[in-house]
Amino acid sequence: MKKIITFLYLLILAYACYDDKGNYDYREINQISIQNIDSLVLCDQMDLLSIPVTLEGTQYSDSNRFTYMWEVNQKVVATTKDLNVYANFPLGINTARFVVTDKELGTKAFKNFRINVSSSTAGDGILVLSKYQGHAELSFKRLDREGSTFTPNYYEALTGNRLGTNPRKIHRCYIPEAANVNSGLKIETDQRLKCLSEETLVEIGENKYLDHNFFISRAMTLPPDITEFDVKACWHLTTSATTTSLGGYIFVIANDELWHDQRMAMPAYNVDLNMTFMQKASPWHGQLSPVMFLASLTGSGTQNYSSPELLYLFDESEGQFIYANVNSSAANRACSELGIYAGYSLLYGTHTASPNQAVAVLGNGSVYRMLYLKLPSKTSETAAVPFTVLADVIVPGEVINSGTSYYPMKNESYMFFATDNGLYRYNLRDLENGNAPGSQNRIMTLTDFGYNADDKITCMTVSRTEQEILLGISRYGEDTEGMGEELKGDVLVLDLKTMNMIRKYEGVAGYPVDLMVKYQKFLRDGKENGVDVSDVLYF
């Protein structure tokens, strides 16, 4: 009986399957094959990573019928068929995958691969410090490879952190220290000095800053408790950086006081010495301008500079120049012989190609004065070289103002400066005759290179061979915060002698604040041993 029931059950089941055979619509799934992605992709950090993809389907491979997603380290970096992104990924191996989804069926195809990222930042390059959407950012272009492109705003993309909100300057130190505790780049932002590696362009360690603790750890005496360290200005001066001798200074104006450290090292003999002095205020303890300069900076041999002694500053509260002896703990002294400039700030100061002759620019918001000064560079010269104002001229505000950038030639009496949309070349000898800079000294305007009249040169630098001049240009108009999504900060590279354009990089930064040619090796004039120009820079 049991066998009969089982037989009848199987018979009914077979009939049901036969009767329902035509009720299902069987459809073959389009199977996608992803081609042209290697299992290991090699690239340099910050370079443009391009991976063109070929799709092959068993039924169709029309790219419009799919959506795409590229992931690196479990983060979506692109949603296009082909990958074209800047490799702002950590150095070393990064896990990645490419996902293709059929819009109609929802089926997916995957390609897992790895990206091995190498450093592209250890060589020579251009750094642009800018303000983008209200915060500080950095852009970079390598100069050691032809055809390389700018990596705009790499810092936050690479680190996940903000650089700051009030960027001012980039500083370069060529003297390495143990464990690189005082790393080779300083970014002046938010009244602080953020330390970055000159090789990776990011921090060595988390939130590394050069502050009063750096000076205190190197000083022979301890100051009273310090609760803040508000940086107004910084200057790294390298005097030698050869295989046998390292020497240099770091000067910082913070809390309206001068802090400075001199380092002298001979690695082959395990010699490493420093002199550190702190909290050297004005004789009147007034407010210091964020500027410092020397009376002379002379070359020594084929590669080095002679060590300086007297550093000049300006007390805004008293309207007077002062000087500090950077090789001693002696108190800062007044230069009363240079006069009183009540209500003025020191906007710029520099030594010139002529020993013991310096230029200072003062401003009070409406009037701008250029002073040509004769100054001692050492205490032993104070009798023979008295403090003297050789010239004092009023400069029109449209020629020089608080936003002007400057560069004095190293071996000539000329100075370049940029104001608003114009670049000027001025012979400092004209100061001796009382001839102020004016429109007759303008050698180019941005309109010569296709810019609008309201575009501005916001910063500039010159290559160490003095063959090229680099201009940071803003197309933001009156917006100094770099708001909006579009990058409107450009870099224009010109031949310094002919003013012919070498390269124009558009949309590579926010509002440019400072730019630098980051050299990996210190060469005073870009010459190896002072003989042959060794710089090969692919602008």
Secondary structure by P-SEA (a helix, b strand, c coil): caaaaaaaaaaaaaaaaaaacccccccccbbbbbcccccbbbbccccbbbbbbbbbbccccccccccbbbbcccccccccccccccccccccccccbbbbbcccccbbbbbbbcccccccccccbbbbbbbcccccbbbbbbccccccccccccccccccccccccccbbbbbcccccccccccbbbbcccbbbbbbccccccccccccccaaaaaaacccccccccbbbbcbbbbbbccccccbbbbbbbbbcccbbbbbbbbbbccccccccccccccccccccccccbbbbccccccccbbbccccbbbbbcccccbbbbbcccccccccccccccccccccccccccccccccbbbbbbcccbbbbbbbbbbccccccccccccccbbbbbccccccccccccccccccbbbbbcccbbbbbcccccccccccccccccccccccccccccccccccccccccbbbbbbbccccccccccccccbbbbbcccccccccccccccccccccccccccccccccccccccccccccc
